Amino acid sequence: MRTTVTLEQDTDAVVRRLMLERGLTFKQAVNEAIRAGAAQPGRRRAFRTPTFEMGTPIVPLEEALRLAGELEDEELLRKLAARR
């Protein structure tokens, strides 16, 4: 199949290196690189998000939404009073 592909600089360098090292044509090097990459799906490292202990909440969590609403109301009242 014939198609147009735009390679970024790093992938172009990989293809060019394969061409030099193995005496391949551009087409052969691109196909070989794609096959090699597709054949190794297990090489990815698992993504891990670090977690941190944040202690015991000061505000009871079941009251958090009510408290957030009250704080928002207070801020809106403060902004309205500042406009006058």
C-alpha positions as CSV (number, residue, x, y, z in Angstrom):
1,M,0.0,0.0,0.0
2,R,1.3,3.4,-0.8
3,T,0.7,6.3,1.6
4,T,2.2,9.5,2.8
5,V,3.6,9.7,6.3
6,T,5.1,12.6,8.1
7,L,7.9,11.6,10.5
8,E,9.0,13.6,13.4
9,Q,12.7,14.2,13.8
10,D,13.3,11.5,16.3
11,T,11.5,8.8,14.4
12,D,13.2,9.9,11.1
13,A,16.5,9.4,12.9
14,V,15.5,5.9,13.9
15,V,14.6,5.0,10.3
16,R,17.8,6.5,9.0
17,R,19.9,4.6,11.6
18,L,18.2,1.3,10.6
19,M,19.0,2.1,6.9
20,L,22.7,2.6,7.7
21,E,23.1,-0.2,10.1
22,R,21.3,-2.9,8.1
23,G,21.6,-1.6,4.6
24,L,17.8,-1.3,4.2
25,T,15.8,0.9,1.9
26,F,13.7,3.6,3.5
27,K,10.5,1.6,2.9
28,Q,12.1,-1.5,4.5
29,A,13.4,0.4,7.5
30,V,10.0,2.0,8.2
31,N,8.2,-1.4,7.9
32,E,10.8,-3.0,10.2
33,A,10.5,-0.2,12.8
34,I,6.7,-0.5,12.8
35,R,6.8,-4.3,13.2
36,A,9.4,-4.1,16.0
37,G,7.3,-1.5,17.9
38,A,4.1,-3.4,17.5
39,A,5.6,-6.7,18.5
40,Q,6.6,-5.4,22.0
41,P,3.3,-4.1,23.6
42,G,4.5,-5.2,27.1
43,R,7.5,-2.8,27.2
44,R,5.3,0.0,28.6
45,R,5.8,0.8,32.2
46,A,2.7,1.0,34.3
47,F,1.6,4.5,35.0
48,R,1.6,5.3,38.7
49,T,0.2,8.3,40.5
50,P,1.9,9.1,43.8
51,T,-0.4,9.3,46.8
52,F,0.1,11.3,50.0
53,E,-1.2,11.0,53.5
54,M,-3.2,14.1,54.1
55,G,-4.2,13.4,57.7
56,T,-7.6,13.4,59.2
57,P,-10.0,16.0,57.8
58,I,-10.8,18.9,60.2
59,V,-14.3,19.3,58.7
60,P,-16.7,16.3,58.8
61,L,-16.9,15.1,55.2
62,E,-20.6,14.7,55.3
63,E,-20.8,18.4,56.0
64,A,-18.3,19.4,53.3
65,L,-20.9,20.3,50.6
66,R,-22.9,22.5,53.0
67,L,-19.7,24.2,54.2
68,A,-18.6,24.8,50.6
69,G,-21.9,26.4,49.8
70,E,-21.8,28.7,52.8
71,L,-18.2,29.8,52.0
72,E,-19.3,30.5,48.4
73,D,-22.3,32.5,49.6
74,E,-20.1,34.5,52.0
75,E,-17.7,35.3,49.1
76,L,-20.5,36.4,46.8
77,L,-21.9,38.7,49.6
78,R,-18.4,40.1,50.2
79,K,-18.0,40.9,46.4
80,L,-21.4,42.5,46.2
81,A,-20.7,44.6,49.3
82,A,-17.4,45.8,47.8
83,R,-19.1,47.0,44.7
84,R,-21.3,49.5,46.6
